[in-house]
């Protein structure tokens, strides 16, 4: 009899355990988004629990993105997660109301 691991719809606990084991820190969660300290990247939990998007801040160091993606994808597999990096995001402050604005950019090719 083979047992399969069921990943919850929004696997926040699994993601938190994963990133903390690698030395990163979750700073804030909002709906399907998981923000990390220092804001170099964030996670977006997708429609299937095991599917997680890794999005890099456009201001992060491009030369480190592939290494971080491979590390998180490898470790994610151990937790039954499929972590992919479909693009980047930009975060800006909205001076008028104190809110933040997030813009997501889908990558069309490897950079």
Secondary structure as the mmCIF struct_conf table of DSSP 4:
data_model
#
loop_
_struct_conf.conf_type_id
_struct_conf.id
_struct_conf.beg_label_comp_id
_struct_conf.beg_label_asym_id
_struct_conf.beg_label_seq_id
_struct_conf.end_label_comp_id
_struct_conf.end_label_asym_id
_struct_conf.end_label_seq_id
HELX_LH_PP_P HELX_LH_PP_P1 UNK A 5 UNK A 8
BEND BEND1 UNK A 9 UNK A 10
HELX_RH_AL_P HELX_RH_AL_P1 UNK A 12 UNK A 21
TURN_TY1_P TURN_TY1_P1 UNK A 22 UNK A 23
STRN STRN1 UNK A 26 UNK A 30
TURN_TY1_P TURN_TY1_P2 UNK A 31 UNK A 32
STRN STRN2 UNK A 33 UNK A 36
HELX_RH_3T_P HELX_RH_3T_P1 UNK A 37 UNK A 39
BEND BEND2 UNK A 40 UNK A 40
STRN STRN3 UNK A 41 UNK A 45
BEND BEND3 UNK A 47 UNK A 48
TURN_TY1_P TURN_TY1_P3 UNK A 49 UNK A 50
STRN STRN4 UNK A 51 UNK A 57
TURN_TY1_P TURN_TY1_P4 UNK A 58 UNK A 59
BEND BEND4 UNK A 60 UNK A 60
HELX_RH_AL_P HELX_RH_AL_P2 UNK A 62 UNK A 78
TURN_TY1_P TURN_TY1_P5 UNK A 79 UNK A 80
STRN STRN5 UNK A 82 UNK A 93
TURN_TY1_P TURN_TY1_P6 UNK A 95 UNK A 97
BEND BEND5 UNK A 98 UNK A 98
STRN STRN6 UNK A 100 UNK A 106
BEND BEND6 UNK A 108 UNK A 109
#
